Amino acid sequence: MEDPTKPGKNNNSVGKAVAVVTALGMNFAVCAVGGYFLGTWMDKLWFKNGLGIGLGVLIGIAAGILGIVALIKSVVGGNNG
């Protein structure tokens, strides 16, 4: 049986966890900011009163949540539908 307290044995799982948490945060942030820019464009094109920014941010948040769920499913291994 391997000793989990030996140096270098847990580094892979710690690195994986850090990468997943970073990817989750970046995914959500990029989607929210992208939604803001989408909303700004929609405001210039149609609404002109701030409604587009609100809708865009909500769309970005929804996309971020869906991306987070997909990433978690792929990491956990729940890709069976």
C-alpha positions in Angstrom: 0.0 0.0 0.0 1.3 3.4 -0.9 1.8 6.1 1.7 -0.3 9.2 0.8 1.8 11.4 3.0 4.9 11.0 0.7 5.7 14.2 -1.2 4.6 14.2 -4.8 1.8 11.6 -4.4 -1.1 14.1 -4.0 0.2 16.9 -6.2 -1.7 15.6 -9.2 -5.1 15.7 -7.5 -4.4 19.1 -5.9 -3.4 20.5 -9.3 -6.5 19.0 -10.8 -8.7 20.6 -8.2 -7.1 24.0 -8.6 -7.5 23.7 -12.4 -11.2 22.8 -12.0 -12.0 25.6 -9.6 -10.1 28.1 -11.8 -12.0 26.9 -14.9 -15.3 27.2 -13.1 -14.7 30.8 -12.0 -13.3 31.8 -15.4 -16.2 30.2 -17.2 -18.8 32.0 -15.2 -16.9 35.4 -15.4 -16.4 35.2 -19.1 -20.1 34.3 -19.7 -21.3 37.1 -17.5 -19.0 39.7 -19.1 -19.9 38.4 -22.6 -23.6 38.8 -21.6 -22.9 42.4 -20.6 -21.4 43.1 -24.0 -24.2 41.3 -25.8 -26.7 43.4 -23.8 -24.8 46.6 -24.7 -25.1 45.7 -28.3 -28.8 44.9 -27.9 -29.4 48.2 -26.2 -27.7 50.1 -29.1 -29.7 48.1 -31.6 -33.2 47.9 -30.1 -33.9 48.9 -26.5 -31.9 52.0 -25.7 -33.0 52.0 -22.1 -30.8 49.4 -20.3 -33.1 46.5 -20.8 -30.7 44.9 -23.2 -27.9 45.0 -20.7 -30.1 43.3 -18.1 -31.2 40.6 -20.5 -27.7 40.1 -21.7 -26.3 39.6 -18.2 -29.1 37.2 -17.4 -28.3 35.2 -20.6 -24.6 35.3 -19.7 -25.3 34.0 -16.1 -27.5 31.2 -17.5 -24.8 30.2 -20.0 -22.3 30.3 -17.2 -24.4 28.0 -15.0 -24.9 25.6 -17.9 -21.1 25.6 -18.6 -20.4 24.9 -14.9 -22.8 22.0 -14.9 -21.3 20.6 -18.0 -17.7 21.0 -16.6 -18.7 19.3 -13.3 -20.3 16.5 -15.1 -17.2 15.9 -17.3 -14.9 16.0 -14.3 -17.1 13.7 -12.1 -17.7 11.4 -15.0 -21.4 11.7 -15.3 -21.6 11.9 -19.1 -24.3 9.3 -19.4 -27.0 11.8 -20.2 
